[in-house]
Amino acid sequence: MSKNTIKVVELFAGVGGFRIGLEGASDAYETIWNNQWEPSTKHQDASLVYRARFGDKGHCNKDINLVPTNDIPDHDLLVGGFPCQDYSVASTLSRSGGIEGKKGVLWWQIYRILNEKGDNRPNYIFFENVDRLLGSPAKQRGRDFAIILASLADLGYTVEWRVINAAEYGMPQRRRRTYIVGYREESHVSKQVQELKDWVLYEGVLAKAFPFKPKDKTISEFEIEGTIKEVSDNFNKDGKESPFGNAGIMRNRSVYSVDAEAVYEGPKMTLGGNIVDESLVPEEFFIPEEEVARWEYEKGAKKIERTTKEGFKYHFSEGGMAFPDSLDKPSRTIITGEGGAAASRFKHVIKTPSGRYRRLIPIELERLNMFPDNHTLHPDVTDGRRAFLMGNALVCGIVQQIGKSLYRFICEKEPVSTHPIDVKRDPQPKLNLDLFSETNPELKINKPKKSYTLDMNKSLLVGFVKEDNTEYFLDGGQTKIYYTGKTKSFPSTVALNKLYYFMPYIKGKGVKDLYLIRIARIGSKAEIHPESDDKDPRLVFELEYLESLPNYMMLKPNIFNTYRNTVLGRVMGDKG
């Protein structure tokens, strides 16, 4: 690991949830290689989206089973949301020390890569899986997770885990997932682990990221014994419940775990806070009046008599679900079957201000997983598939918080990101992304990863750039941070105004480059430049490059000196 970079390899990448979360945590995380492959389909939707957003460099759209370890560059952190499967071991390979699981079980590909990397295996690992992993399979509770822990222990990793419901920590979706973080014995973080109990409860990476209190009488301490094959055959063979609590740690096959209750008192995001204005929703997402009753039935409680093939009669029953979904609470878990117009018990339905019922559009599903707006938008990916991709995704905010905590332990300083995850969503987003129109080809300069449609009526901030900071805005970087003067001397109306765009004013040149204001907040220069010790409050604008005028343009004083009334059209409308 270099001084300023943590090299990341992302397996089972999907549409890049881990990447978004880690890059939102710190600029130090750099994804150098990634793999995304959807089996049994020719149309690789997730790969298409990933490449559209992050580029082709380092992207592998190939079955990971067929990728030689030597093709994967050495890295510091291995991440991935591996599928939940049957992890039972078919055989042991005593001579090589390796293991062979059932065909297609992708956990063993993670193991294979770590094992074959040898002394070059990463110091850190970070995985995500379903919450039921800790208790599967039903016939041998906890066996699958014991196999995973034992195999990682044999590779020299200390491993901690947490089952986290994103909504319990203020995020907009009730999504429970198991998060696994591991540290190689030789790593800087592993050396900080002293008492297993203290690490799990108070001191560790996950405890710092997501504080909790333990439930009474839930502590579990034990050893995972035997070869991997023996663990597969015998672990908790006669047990009715899994011995793994939803928070824990394993070191040298010694396990300490406990059941955790979230401790959180911060702001809470809701479904309603991520909904777009009704006027922006395509008509096909509205439920016809004559079909509402069908949806109500699907959502309602039922007790139905059914008959098996053998003639045995039984009663099928299920409880009712909210109809429509509550806007003042986090959403239910998004599933892969969220797309499509057919009535369904599990799809989200909301009631609009006009009184109509509708399904969620893709951008809203993205927001509930804390992805950027229109992240999955692609000309070759349908709305139904976009919903499927979000059903398979994770909540990026969880990854961001864990990424921040891990960075603090690795680097022993506060992380800085120029593009943290946006938690304030505009009810009037731009759904038509045609910023770089072919009618203006001269504007295709430094095309960013995402596209936007310029709204000439939106407010524009023209910011004066001092001579000692000119090069910062001329170095071609995609993301920037702009600090105003001290808030006492800066027009207070700006803080209250909905600013969308920013143009740096270069002395003697004028304006040329246009940025999107992603976040406006209160901060200080010391957070980025601690050597300055300048902690005076300032308005801070986090920016993302959009496009450039063909040439620099000087502005009239009435535009340059007016903050409240300057709109994008007054400048862009005069471009040469």
C-alpha positions in Angstrom: 0.0 0.0 0.0 1.3 3.4 -1.0 1.3 6.3 1.4 -1.9 7.8 -0.1 -3.6 4.9 -1.9 -5.4 1.8 -0.8 -5.7 -0.4 -3.9 -9.0 -2.2 -4.1 -10.1 -5.3 -6.1 -13.9 -5.7 -6.4 -15.4 -9.1 -7.0 -19.1 -9.7 -7.9 -19.1 -6.0 -8.5 -22.7 -5.6 -9.6 -23.2 -2.0 -10.5 -20.4 -0.8 -8.2 -22.0 -0.4 -4.7 -18.7 -1.2 -2.9 -16.9 1.3 -5.2 -19.3 4.1 -4.6 -19.3 3.5 -0.8 -15.5 3.3 -0.5 -14.9 6.3 -2.8 -17.5 8.2 -0.7 -15.5 7.3 2.4 -12.0 8.4 1.2 -10.2 9.4 -1.9 -7.5 7.0 -0.8 -9.5 4.0 -2.0 -8.7 3.2 -5.6 -10.4 0.4 -7.4 -7.7 -1.1 -9.8 -9.6 -4.2 -11.0 -13.1 -5.5 -10.8 -15.1 -8.5 -12.0 -18.8 -8.7 -12.8 -20.4 -11.7 -14.6 -24.0 -12.7 -14.7 -24.3 -16.4 -15.4 -26.9 -17.9 -17.7 -27.5 -14.7 -19.7 -26.0 -13.1 -22.7 -27.1 -9.6 -21.7 -24.7 -8.4 -19.0 -26.7 -5.5 -17.6 -24.6 -4.9 -14.5 -21.4 -4.9 -16.5 -22.8 -2.5 -19.0 -23.8 -0.1 -16.2 -20.5 -0.5 -14.4 -18.4 0.3 -17.5 -20.6 3.2 -18.4 -20.1 4.8 -14.9 -16.5 3.8 -14.2 -14.9 3.0 -17.5 -13.4 -0.1 -19.1 -10.0 0.1 -17.4 -9.5 -2.8 -15.0 -13.0 -4.2 -15.7 -13.4 -8.0 -16.3 -16.7 -9.3 -17.6 -15.8 -13.0 -17.4 -16.8 -15.9 -15.2 -14.5 -15.6 -12.2 -14.1 -19.4 -12.2 -12.2 -19.0 -15.5 -10.0 -16.0 -14.4 -6.5 -17.0 -13.4 -5.3 -15.5 -10.2 -2.2 -14.1 -12.0 -4.6 -11.9 -14.1 -5.7 -10.2 -10.9 -3.3 -7.4 -9.8 -1.9 -7.4 -6.3 -4.0 -5.2 -4.0 -4.5 -4.0 -0.4 -8.2 -4.7 0.0 -10.4 -7.3 -1.5 -14.2 -6.6 -1.5 -17.3 -8.2 -2.8 -20.9 -9.2 -2.2 -20.6 -12.9 -2.9 -23.8 -15.0 -3.5 -25.3 -17.0 -0.7 -25.0 -20.7 -1.6 -24.4 -24.1 -0.1 -20.9 -24.0 1.2 -20.5 -27.7 2.1 -17.2 -29.1 1.1 -17.0 -32.0 -1.3 -13.5 -33.1 -0.7 -10.1 -32.0 0.7 -6.9 -31.8 -1.2 -4.5 -32.8 1.5 -1.3 -32.4 -0.5 -2.0 -28.9 -1.8 -3.8 -27.8 1.3 -6.5 -26.5 -0.8 -10.2 -27.2 -0.7 -12.8 -28.0 -3.4 -16.4 -27.0 -2.8 -19.4 -27.7 -4.8 -19.3 -26.6 -8.4 -20.2 -22.9 -8.9 -20.0 -22.0 -5.2 -18.4 -18.6 -5.5 -17.0 -18.4 -2.0 -14.4 -20.9 -3.0 -13.3 -18.5 -5.8 -12.6 -15.9 -3.1 -10.7 -18.5 -1.2 -8.8 -19.6 -4.3 -7.7 -16.1 -5.1 -6.5 -15.4 -1.5 -4.8 -18.7 -1.3 -3.0 -18.5 -4.6 -1.9 -14.9 -3.9 0.3 -16.4 -1.1 2.5 -13.8 0.5 0.9 -11.2 -1.8 -2.6 -11.7 -0.6 -4.3 -8.5 0.5 -3.9 -7.3 4.1 -7.7 -6.5 4.3 -10.9 -8.1 3.1 -14.5 -6.7 3.2 -17.5 -8.8 2.1 -21.3 -8.6 2.2 -23.9 -11.4 2.3 -27.5 -12.0 3.4 -28.3 -11.9 7.1 -29.3 -15.6 7.1 -25.7 -16.6 6.3 -25.0 -16.9 10.1 -27.7 -19.5 10.5 -27.6 -21.5 7.3 -28.3 -24.3 6.4 -31.5 -25.1 8.3 -30.3 -28.7 8.9 -27.0 -27.7 10.4 -27.3 -24.1 11.8 -24.2 -22.0 11.4 -22.2 -24.5 9.3 -21.7 -22.3 6.3 -20.4 -19.3 8.3 -18.1 -21.7 10.3 -16.6 -22.9 7.0 -16.0 -19.4 5.8 -14.4 -18.4 9.1 -12.3 -21.5 9.4 -11.0 -21.1 5.8 -10.1 -17.4 6.4 -8.4 -18.3 9.7 -6.3 -20.9 7.9 -5.2 -18.1 5.5 -4.1 -16.0 8.4 -7.0 -13.6 8.8 -8.7 -12.2 11.9 -12.3 -11.7 11.0 -15.1 -9.6 12.5 -18.7 -9.4 11.4 -22.0 -7.6 12.0 -25.5 -8.0 10.8 -26.7 -4.4 10.1 -30.1 -3.1 9.3 -29.4 0.1 7.3 -32.6 1.8 8.6 -31.5 1.4 12.2 -28.7 3.8 11.5 -30.7 6.4 9.7 -30.6 5.1 6.2 -33.6 5.0 3.9 -34.2 1.3 3.6 -34.9 -1.6 6.0 -32.2 -3.9 4.5 -30.4 -6.4 6.8 -27.2 -7.8 5.6 -24.1 -9.5 7.0 -20.9 -7.4 6.7 -17.5 -9.2 7.1 -14.2 -7.4 7.6 -10.9 -9.2 7.9 -7.3 -8.3 8.7 -4.2 -10.3 7.8 -2.1 -11.2 10.8 0.8 -9.1 9.5 -1.4 -6.0 9.0 -1.4 -2.8 10.9 -5.0 -3.3 12.0 -4.6 -6.9 13.2 -1.8 -5.8 15.5 -4.3 -3.5 17.2 -6.7 -6.3 18.2 -6.1 -7.2 21.8 -9.1 -8.6 23.7 -11.7 -10.1 21.4 -14.6 -9.0 23.6 -13.4 -5.4 23.7 -12.8 -5.2 20.0 -16.3 -6.4 19.2 -18.1 -4.3 21.7 -16.1 -1.0 21.7 -12.8 -0.8 19.9 -13.1 -2.5 16.5 -13.7 -1.2 13.0 -17.3 -2.2 13.0 -18.1 -1.1 16.5 -16.7 2.4 15.7 -18.7 2.5 12.5 -22.0 1.3 13.9 -22.1 1.5 17.8 -24.4 -1.0 19.5 -25.3 -2.5 22.9 -25.2 -6.2 23.5 -28.4 -8.1 24.4 -28.4 -9.8 27.7 -27.3 -13.4 27.9 -26.3 -13.7 24.3 -22.5 -14.1 24.6 -21.1 -17.1 22.7 -17.5 -18.3 22.9 -16.1 -21.4 21.2 -13.5 -22.9 18.9 -14.0 -24.0 15.3 -12.2 -27.3 15.3 -11.0 -29.7 12.6 -10.2 -29.6 8.9 -12.5 -27.7 6.6 -14.0 -31.0 5.6 -14.6 -31.9 9.2 -16.2 -28.5 9.9 -18.4 -29.0 6.9 -19.5 -32.5 8.2 -19.7 -31.9 11.9 -20.1 -28.3 13.0 -23.1 -27.8 15.2 -24.5 -31.1 13.8 -27.0 -31.6 16.6 -27.7 -27.9 17.4 -31.1 -26.4 16.8 -29.8 -22.8 16.8 -26.7 -21.1 15.3 -24.0 -20.4 17.9 -23.1 -17.2 16.0 -24.4 -13.9 17.3 -25.1 -11.1 14.9 -21.8 -9.3 16.0 -18.6 -11.1 16.6 -14.9 -11.8 15.9 -12.8 -14.9 15.1 -9.1 -15.1 15.6 -7.1 -18.3 15.2 -10.4 -20.1 15.1 -11.4 -18.8 18.5 -14.9 -17.1 18.3 -16.5 -14.4 20.5 -19.9 -13.2 19.5 -23.0 -11.5 20.9 -26.4 -10.3 19.6 -26.3 -6.6 19.1 -28.9 -3.8 19.4 -28.3 -0.7 17.3 -27.4 2.6 19.1 -28.2 5.6 17.0 -29.6 9.0 17.6 -28.8 10.8 14.4 -31.0 12.0 11.5 -33.2 9.4 9.8 -34.0 9.2 6.1 -37.4 8.1 4.9 -39.0 6.7 1.8 -40.8 10.0 1.3 -37.5 11.9 1.4 -36.4 10.1 -1.7 -39.5 10.4 -3.9 -39.6 12.6 -7.0 -42.3 15.0 -7.9 -45.4 13.3 -9.4 -45.1 15.3 -12.6 -41.8 13.6 -13.4 -43.2 10.1 -13.2 -43.9 8.3 -16.5 -47.6 7.2 -16.8 -46.7 3.5 -17.0 -45.7 3.6 -13.3 -49.2 4.7 -12.2 -51.6 1.9 -11.3 -54.9 2.1 -13.3 -57.9 2.7 -11.0 -59.5 -0.6 -12.0 -56.4 -2.5 -10.9 -56.0 -0.9 -7.4 -58.3 -3.6 -5.9 -56.0 -6.3 -7.2 -53.0 -4.6 -5.5 -54.9 -4.3 -2.3 -55.7 -8.0 -2.4 -52.1 -9.0 -3.0 -51.0 -6.8 -0.1 -53.7 -8.0 2.3 -53.8 -10.8 4.9 -54.9 -14.2 3.5 -55.9 -17.6 4.6 -56.4 -19.9 1.6 -57.2 -23.6 1.5 -54.9 -25.5 -0.8 -54.5 -29.1 -1.9 -51.2 -30.9 -2.6 -50.7 -33.3 -5.5 -51.3 -36.1 -3.1 -54.7 -34.7 -2.2 -53.8 -33.4 1.2 -55.6 -30.2 2.1 -53.9 -27.4 4.1 -54.4 -23.7 4.9 -51.9 -21.2 3.5 -51.8 -18.0 5.4 -49.8 -14.7 5.3 -50.1 -11.4 7.1 -51.1 -8.1 5.6 -48.6 -5.5 4.4 -49.0 -1.7 4.3 -50.9 -0.3 1.3 -49.7 2.1 0.4 -46.2 2.2 1.8 -45.6 4.7 4.5 -43.7 7.8 3.3 -42.6 8.9 6.8 -40.6 5.7 7.4 -37.7 3.9 5.7 -38.7 1.7 2.8 -39.1 -2.0 2.9 -36.3 -4.1 1.5 -36.0 -3.8 -2.3 -36.2 -7.2 -4.0 -35.1 -8.3 -7.5 -38.8 -8.6 -8.5 -39.5 -4.9 -7.9 -39.9 -4.1 -11.6 -42.8 -4.7 -13.9 -46.5 -3.5 -13.8 -48.1 -6.8 -12.5 -49.6 -6.6 -9.1 -47.3 -8.0 -6.4 -47.3 -8.3 -2.6 -43.6 -7.2 -2.4 -43.4 -4.3 -4.8 -43.5 -0.8 -3.3 -46.6 1.3 -3.9 -47.1 4.9 -2.8 -50.0 7.3 -2.9 -49.3 10.6 -4.7 -50.5 14.1 -3.6 -53.1 13.8 -6.4 -54.5 10.7 -4.8 -53.2 8.2 -7.4 -51.2 5.1 -6.6 -48.0 4.3 -8.3 -44.9 2.1 -8.3 -41.4 3.4 -7.6 -39.4 4.5 -10.6 -35.7 3.4 -11.0 -34.2 6.6 -9.7 -36.1 6.2 -6.4 -34.9 2.6 -6.0 -31.4 3.9 -6.6 -31.9 6.5 -3.9 -33.1 3.9 -1.4 -29.8 2.1 -1.9 -28.0 5.5 -1.7 -26.7 5.3 -5.2 -26.3 8.5 -7.3 -29.4 9.5 -9.3 -29.7 7.6 -12.6 -26.7 5.4 -11.8 -28.2 2.5 -13.6 -29.5 4.5 -16.6 -28.3 2.9 -19.8 -29.8 2.8 -23.3 -29.5 -1.0 -23.3 -30.9 -1.6 -19.8 -34.7 -1.7 -19.3 -36.5 -0.2 -16.3 -37.3 -3.7 -15.1 -33.7 -4.7 -15.2 -32.7 -1.5 -13.4 -35.1 -2.5 -10.6 -33.5 -6.0 -10.6 -30.1 -4.5 -10.3 -31.2 -2.5 -7.2 -32.7 -5.6 -5.7 -29.3 -7.2 -5.9 -27.4 -4.2 -4.7 -26.4 -3.1 -1.2 -26.9 0.1 0.7 -23.8 2.2 -0.2 -24.1 4.2 3.0 -23.2 1.2 5.0 -20.0 0.6 3.0 -19.1 4.3 3.2 -19.3 4.2 7.1 -17.3 1.0 7.3 -14.8 2.3 4.8 -14.3 5.5 6.9 -13.7 3.4 10.0 -11.3 1.0 8.3 -9.3 4.0 6.9 -8.9 5.5 10.3 -7.5 2.2 11.6 -5.2 1.7 8.6 -3.9 5.3 8.3 -4.6 6.7 11.8 -6.1 9.9 10.5 -9.4 11.2 9.3 -10.6 10.3 5.8 -11.3 12.9 3.2 -13.5 12.3 0.2 -14.2 14.8 -2.6 -17.4 12.9 -3.5 -19.2 11.6 -0.4 -22.6 10.0 -0.9 -25.4 12.6 -1.3 -28.1 12.2 1.3 -30.2 15.2 0.3 -32.2 14.3 -2.8 -34.0 16.8 -5.1 -37.7 16.0 -5.7 -37.1 17.5 -9.2 -34.1 15.7 -10.6 -33.2 15.7 -14.2 -34.4 12.4 -15.7 -33.3 13.2 -19.3 -29.5 13.0 -19.4 -28.5 14.6 -22.6 -26.0 17.2 -21.5 -23.5 16.5 -24.2 -25.8 17.0 -27.2 -24.3 16.2 -30.6 -25.5 19.7 -31.7 -22.8 21.1 -29.4 -19.8 18.8 -30.1 -17.3 21.5 -29.0 -18.5 21.1 -25.5 -17.4 17.5 -25.2 -14.3 18.3 -23.1 -13.3 16.1 -20.2 -16.5 14.2 -20.4 -17.4 13.0 -16.9 -18.5 9.6 -15.8 -22.1 10.8 -15.5 -24.3 13.0 -17.7 -26.6 15.8 -16.9 -29.0 18.1 -18.6 -28.3 21.7 -18.1 -31.2 23.8 -16.7 -30.6 27.3 -17.8 -33.1 28.6 -15.2 -31.1 27.2 -12.2 -29.0 29.5 -10.0 -25.4 29.9 -10.8 -22.6 30.9 -8.4 -19.6 32.6 -9.9 -16.7 32.2 -7.5 -13.6 34.4 -7.6 -10.4 32.3 -7.6 -7.4 33.9 -6.0 -4.1 33.9 -7.9 -2.5 31.4 -5.5 -5.3 28.9 -6.2 -5.6 29.3 -9.9 -3.7 26.2 -10.9 -6.0 24.1 -8.7 -8.9 24.9 -11.0 -6.9 24.5 -14.2 -5.4 21.0 -13.6 -8.2 19.1 -15.3 -9.5 17.3 -12.2 -13.1 16.1 -12.3 -14.0 17.0 -8.7 -13.2 20.2 -6.8 -13.9 21.9 -3.5 -14.5 25.7 -3.4 -14.4 27.6 -0.1 -16.0 31.0 0.2 -14.7 33.7 2.3 -15.5 33.6 6.0 -19.3 33.4 6.4 -19.4 36.8 8.1 -18.2 38.5 4.9 -20.1 36.3 2.4 -23.7 37.2 1.4 -26.0 35.3 3.7 -28.6 35.0 0.9 -26.4 32.4 -0.8 -26.7 30.0 2.1 -30.5 30.2 1.7 -30.5 30.1 -2.0 -30.8 26.8 -4.0 -27.5 26.9 -5.9 -27.0 24.3 -8.6 -24.0 25.4 -10.7 -20.6 26.9 -10.2 -18.1 28.7 -12.5 -14.7 29.7 -11.2 -13.7 33.2 -12.2 -10.0 33.3 -13.1 -8.5 36.7 -12.8 -7.6 38.2 -16.1 -9.4 35.4 -18.0 -13.0 35.3 -16.9 -15.1 32.1 -16.8 -14.9 28.9 -18.8 -15.4 25.7 -16.8 -18.8 24.7 -15.4 -19.3 22.5 -12.4 -22.3 20.9 -10.7 -22.7 21.8 -7.0 -23.1 18.3 -5.5 -23.1 19.4 -1.8 -23.2 22.8 -0.1 -22.3 22.8 3.5 -20.5 24.6 6.4 -16.9 23.7 6.8 -13.4 25.1 7.2 -10.1 25.0 5.3 -8.5 23.0 8.1 -10.5 19.9 7.2 -8.6 19.7 3.9 -5.5 21.7 4.8 -4.8 21.0 8.5 -1.5 22.8 8.3 -3.3 26.1 7.8 -5.1 25.8 11.2 -7.9 27.9 9.6 -11.0 26.7 11.4 -13.2 29.8 10.6 -16.6 28.7 9.3 -17.0 29.0 5.6 -19.5 27.8 3.0 -18.0 24.8 1.2 -19.2 23.7 -2.2 -18.3 20.2 -3.4 -18.2 20.3 -7.2 -18.2 17.9 -10.1 -17.0 19.0 -13.5 -19.6 19.2 -16.3 -18.3 21.0 -19.3 -16.4 24.0 -20.7 -17.2 27.0 -22.8 -15.2 27.0 -26.1 -13.2 30.0 -24.8 -12.9 32.1 -21.7 -15.5 34.8 -21.3 -15.4 38.0 -19.3 -18.5 38.7 -17.3 -20.3 42.0 -16.9 -20.1 43.4 -13.4 -23.8 43.0 -12.8 -23.4 39.2 -13.3 -20.2 38.8 -11.4 -21.3 40.8 -8.4 -24.8 39.3 -8.1 -25.3 36.1 -6.3 -29.0 35.8 -5.8 -30.1 36.6 -9.4 -27.5 35.0 -11.5 -28.9 32.0 -13.5 -27.0 29.7 -15.8 -28.7 30.9 -18.9 -27.3 34.4 -18.5 -23.8 33.0 -19.0 -24.3 29.9 -21.2 -26.7 31.8 -23.4 -23.8 34.1 -24.4 -21.2 31.4 -25.1 -19.2 31.9 -28.2 
